[in-house]
Amino acid sequence: MKACRLLLLLFIAGQAAVAQNEGRLHRDFRVEGEALRSCGTFNFGSLTDCGQTLVMGQPMHIALGSLAPQNGFGAGLAFVEHKNFASEWRMNFDVDALATASGSWRAGAYTKAYRLPGGAIHMQFPGSGGKPATAPLFTSAPLFNFYAQAISLNRVDYYGLGPSTTPLAHTTYGFSETIAGVSAILPLGGPVAGVRLAIVAELNGRFPTLRPGTDATLPSTTLLFNEATAPGLSRQPGYLEPSEGLRIEPSLFKDHIRLNYLVQFQQFIASSERGYSFRRWNGDFSHQIPLYSLLPSKLSARYTPNRAASLQYDGPDDCTGSGTNISVARAAKAKPHPARPCPIVSTTQKLEGSITLRAFVSESFAGSGSVVPFYFSPTIGGSDINGTAMLASYPDYRFRGPDVLLFRGGIEHSLGKLPIGILFAVDEGKVGLRRDDVSLSHLRHTFSTGLTVHAGGLPVISLLFAWGGPEGDHTTTTVDPALLGGSTRPSLF
């Protein structure tokens, strides 16, 4: 019920945001309603069109996706719209809410603002000749993100802190967090010799709360742990979290190797209880090597031509890219559907495959008399609270600590010309309680293999079997929580 009420409020807010363009909004609803009339005709073509409209239609469609591990698969509604301005600025609006059978839920509103086709943005100032002079404010257009999200998870697992915990300490707790903030990607000029640089900045307000676990088969975290063994268990202050970073994306050997490096520094400033303030730096270094001429993206370029460059403009439920899907459809020799602006699904393109290599390190710093709350410490094992797989053969959330080191290598190849891929990956990693613990010794490792489904704008589905750790194997099935879009939701830690 809370999720439904929040969805109603967010939907009203979304309508207010586009009220000045109400005529177009009414038209979009009418066009989608006409497309849904095919649901009353029972043949393969109409059922396919009906299904795609229900899942990918705009401005309303069914929202689907997995919440955090152990909280199940959720369904709900999403509202997606956009507004184009004469100044070539565009705003995408994305509102959604969903709930799972376990009672967990998430609701949020997301807005992106950017300028296309790009180019310099100028500012004016008095010139020496009496006429206004101009100077570039940005040589490449920035991208701004505004978001507010609330999430309630009925089960998050906790085994204690550090690399030496045992399954005997397996407990659960409930976790809720409201996040409101803004982020920006500010390119430092256009690409130079295939290298793109950008400043990445965020300002978030975080409001976490904990509650006892409700799983009858496992003890609650509050029964086996205390403030000393689980810092933050008794008190959860609100946080102001500014962060800044630098992203570099070199493209080497005529785009045959693409790198994506991000170095980020975060400050978690507790609004009260200063003993919970801390800082963190993250280094994320990804390398992608295509096996063929095309370089796949999160939603494969084989099914969505030229889509890779548009992913950053999408909200979590939006697959319209930068508003250029008419050219995308023409490249695929098809017409874009007015109620389904997402790229079409195609099985007629050539084979595709890629090798991905990633190194990730995160270290936290707490001042004298301060601690890092355990619920903000990263985890490895199974999947973390954001749904990212790390050491997948271990149980979800298995190892937790303020410092983490991870290496991942994987190869994915399409299964013929179907929108299905075969994946094999190797993970190695560890967590630590001190920065000195983040070293290359005593790394845990796992292997995983399985199938992935990429279908144009449809959610990315993965079915993986992992093994190699001493605690058994692990099978997972997930639907990407970003749903149709290319942008991730705000991290929960």
N, C-alpha and C positions, 0 to 999 in steps of 0.2 A: 504494500500500500504506500509506503514511503516513496518507493521508486516511481510509482504511478503519479503521485502528487508532484514529485519533482519534475517528472517528464512534462506534466501539464504546465507547470510554471515555465520550464525551459521552452516549451513549444510556443507559449504566449510571447516570451521574450524574442524568440526567433521571428514570429510574425511582426512584432513591433519594429524589429531591426530592418525589415523590408517593407514597412508600411508605405513608405514613399513610392514604392514601385508595385503597389497592390494589383494593378491591372495585369502585369506580367505574371504575378504569383497566381492569380485566379486562372490565367490561361494555362499555366503549368499544371495546376490541379485538374483542369478540364482535360488536357491532353493525356495525362496519366490515367484519368478515369476512362477515357475512350480506349486506351490500350488494355485496360483490365477487362474490358468486355469480352476479350478473346477467351477468358476463363470459362465462359459458358459454352464454348464450342469444343467438342471432344474429338480432337485429332492431334497428331504429334506436333505439327507446326504451331497450333494455337496454344497447346499446353507448354511448349518450350517458350513461346513469347510471354505467356502468362507468368511462368516461373521467373524469367529474367526480369520482368517488370516488378514482381513482388519483392525480389531481392536487390535489384539494382535501380529501380525506378526513382524518379525525382519529380516532385519534391519530397515525397514520403516513400519509405520502403521498410521492409522487415529488417531489424538489426539482429545479427547473429555473431557469436564469437565466444571464445573461452575466457573465463575470468582466471584469476590466479589459480595455480595448481591446488587440487583438492576441493575446489569450490564449484566445479562443474561447468557445463555448457549453458550459455544464456541466450535468451531471445527477447526481443522487444521491438521498439519502433525507432526510426531515425528520420529526421527532417533535414534536408539539404537544399540550400539556395545560394544565390550569388547576386552581386550588384556590380555592374560596370559603370565607371565614371568617365566623363569626357576627358579627364586628364590622363587617361590610359591606366588609371589605378583600378584594381579589381578587389572585391572582398568576397570571400567564400564563407558561408555560415553553415554550421554543422551542429545539430542538437540531437542527442540520442539518450536512451535509457533502456536497460535490459536487466533481467533477473534470472536466476537459476532455480532449479528445483530444490536446492539445499537452503534457499532463503537468502543467498548472497545477491548483491545487486550493484550496479554502477550507473551513474547518470552524469552527463556533462554537456557543456556548450563550448564550441571551438570556432574561432574566427581567424582567417588568414587574410592579410592585406599585402598586396605586392603590385608592382608596376610592370606592365608589359607594353610593347616589346622590349623594354629596357632602355639602355642608353643613359647619358648623364642627366642628373637632376640638378638644376642650377638655382642659385640664390642671387638676388639682386642687391647691390649696394651703390651708393653715389659714386659716380666716376669723376675723374679730374676734368673732363671736358663738359661737365654739366649734364651729361646723359647717363642714365643708369647703366652700370656695367654688370656683367654676370660672371660667376665663377662656379665651377662644378661643386656641388654639395656631395654627391656620390657619383663616381664614374660608372658604377654598375648599380642597378636598382636593388634595394634591400628587400628582405622578406620579414614580415612581422607576424607573430602568432599571439593570440589572446585566448585564454582558456579558463574555465572553471569546472572542476570535476569533483564529484563525491563518490566514494566507494565504500562498501561494507562487505567484509569477508568473514564468514562464520568459522573458517578454519585456516589457520596458518600454523605450521609445525615448528617446534623448537626443541633442539637437542642440547643446548648449551653453546658456549662460545669456544672457539679455537679448533685446532685440527685433531684433537685427541678425544673428542666426545664419543659416546657409545650409543647404540640403538636402545639400550636399557633406559636412557633418559628421555625417551620420546614423549613429548607433551604437545598440547595445542592451545592456542589462544585465539580470540576474535579480534579483528583489527578493522578500524574505520579511519578514513583520512579524507579531508577536504583540501583541495589544492586550487588556488587561484593565482594566476600570474600572467606574465608576458615574456616572450622570448624574441630574439631578433638574430637574423643572419645578415651580416654587413659585408658584402664582397669588397675586397681591396683591389678594385680595378678588374678588368677582364682577364681572361686566361693569357698567360705569358709563357711561351714555349711549352704549352700543354699543362701548365701548373696554375691551379686556382687557389687563391688564399681568401679566407673570410674570417672575420671576428664573430664569435658566437657568444651571446650574452643572454642571461635569464634573470628574472626577479620573481620569486615565488613566495606566497604565503602558504604555510603547511600547518594543518591542525589535526594531529593524530590522536586517536583514543584507543585504548585496549580494554578488553573485557575477558572474562573467563571463557575457556573453551567449552563447547557444547557436545563434543563427540563422546558418547557414552563408553566407547571402547578404549579411550585414552585419557590419562589424567590431564587436568588443566595445568598450564604453566605455573599458575599461582600456587599450586600445591607442592611442587618440587623445587621451585626456584624462588629467589628473593632478590632484593635490590642489589646485593653484592654479586650474585651470579647471573643476573639478568638486569643490567642497568637500565633504568627507565620503566621498570615493571610497575612501580607504585605511582609514578607521576609522569604525565605527558604534556609538556607545555606546547604552546604554539610557537612556530618558527618563522622568521624572515630569512629567506635563502637567496641571496644574490650569487651569481656565478658568472664567470667570464672564461673564454677559451679561444683557441686558434685552431681553425680547420685548414688542412692543406690537402689538395686532391691532385696529385701529379698523374699524368697519363703518359706512359712510357712506350716506346717502340710502336708508334703509330696506333695507340690505343689498345695494344695487345696485352698490356698490364695496366691496371687501374688501381691506384692506391687511395686510401681514405684515412687520413691521420687526424685525430682530435686529441688535443691536450686541454684539459679543463680544470679550473680551480673553483671549488664551492665553499661557501661560508654558511653554516647553520647557526643562526643567532636566536637563542631561546628568548622568548618575550618575557618569561619569568623563569625562576629556577636556573640561574646562570650556570650552574654546575653541569648543565646538559648542552652547552654550546660547544661546537667543534668545527673543524675545517677538514676538507678532503680534496685531494687531487686525483684525477683520472687520466690515464693514457690509453687510448684505444687506437690500435694500428691494424687496419684491414687491407688485404691484398686480394685482388680478383684477377684471375687469368682465364680468358676464354679459350675453349678448345677449338672454336670455329671463328668465323669473322664477326659474328654478332656477340655482344657482351650482354648477358642477361642481367636484369635488375630484379628487385624484389617480386614484382609481377612481370613475368618473363617478356622480354621484348619480342620474342617469337610470336606471342599472341597479341601483343599490343605494340605495334610499330612506333618507334620514336617516343615511347612512353617514359624511358628512363629519366629524361631531362624534366619531365613534368611531375614526377612523384612528389617533390618537395612542396608543391602547391596544393596538394590534396589534404583534406581533413580526414579523420579516421573512417568516415562513412562515405566519402566522396571520391569518385573516380573520374572526374571530368578533367583532371590535370590543370593546365594553365588556361583552359578554355579553347584549346586548339584541336579538339578531337574531330573537327570536320576534316582537317588535313590528314589526321590519323586514319579516319575511315576511308578517305580517298586512297591513301597508300595501300589499304587492304582491299581496295576495289569494292567498297560497300558504302551504303548510306547510313549516317548516324540516325538512330531512332529518336524522335523528339522527346519521348518520355524516358529513354534510356541513353543518356549521353555518354555512358561508359564505353570504352573500346570494345569491339566485338570479339567473340571467341573464334579462333581460327585453328584448324588442324591441317592446313595445307602448306605451312612454311617448312623451312629446312630444319635439320637436326641442330641441337643446341646442347652445350655443356660448358662447365666452368670448374675451375679449382679455386677454392677460397682458403686463405690463410689469415688467422687473426691472433693478435697478442693483446691482452688486456691486463692492466695493472691499476689498482686503486689503493690508496693509502690515506688513513684518517689521522688527524692530529687533535688531541684534546689538551687544553692548557692545564696548569696545576690546579687540582681540585675539581676538574671537570671530567666527564666520562662521555663515551659515545653510546647513545641509547641502542639497545640490541635490535630494536625493530627498524632502525635505519642502517644497520650493518648489512653488507651484501652477503649473499649465500651462493654456494655451489653445491651441486648434487641435484639430479632430476632437472627441475626448472625452478628459477627464482620467482619472486612475487610478481615480476613483470612478465613472466611467461617465457623468459629466455633460457634455452637448454644449456646446461653446463654440467659436465660429468654425469651424463644422462642415465647411467646404470644404477646410480645411487638413488635413494628415496629423495623426494622433493624437499628442498630446504636443508639437506642433510648437514652441511658444514657452514658455520656462520662466524664471521669475524670482521673487525674493522678494516683489515688489510687482506687483499686478495690478488692472486696471480693466476692467469688462465691463458692457455694456448689451445687453439682449435684449428684443425685442418680438415677440409672436406672436399669431396668431388661430387658433383651432381650432373646427371646426363638425362636428356629427354628419352622417354620410352617410345622409340619410333617418332611419329609425327603427332602423337597424342599429347594432350595437355597434362601429362603425368611425367614426373621425373623420378629417377632412382638416386638415392643419396647414400654415401658412406662417409663417416666422419670419425675423427680421433680427437679426444679431449685429454688435456693434462692440466692440472691445477692444484691449488692449495689455498687455504686461508691462514691468517696469522693474527695473533693478539698484539704484536709489536711489528714495527717496520722492519726490524732485523729478520723476522720470520719469512719475509717475502724473498725467497731465494729459489734457485733451481734444484735444490736437494729435496728428496722425499716427496716428489710430485705424485699425486694419484692420477690414474688414467682409466679411460673407458673407451669403448668402440660402439658405434651405433650405425644402423642401416635401416632403410625403409623407403617409403614412397611419399612423394610430395605432389600436390595437385595445384596447378596454376591455370586459372581459367579466366583470362581477361580481367574483368573487374570483380569476379567472384572471390569470396574469401579464400585465402591460402590455407590448405588443409595438409597436415602432415601425420603420418602413421609411422612411428619409429620403434625399433627394438634395440635396446642397448645392453651391453654386457662388458665384462672385464674387471669390474671392481670386486672386492672380497665379500660384498654384502648381497650378492645375487644379481639378477637382471631386472630390467624395467621396460615395460611397454607403454607408450603414450600415444594418445590421439588428440590433436589440438586443432582448433580453428583460430587463425591469426586474430588477436584482439583488435588490430587496426582495421579489420573488416575490409571494406573496399578500397580504402585509401592507402597512400604511401607514407603518411606521417604517423609516427608512434604517439601514443598518449603520454601524458606526463609520468615520469618515473615515480614509483611509490617510495623510493628511498634516495 
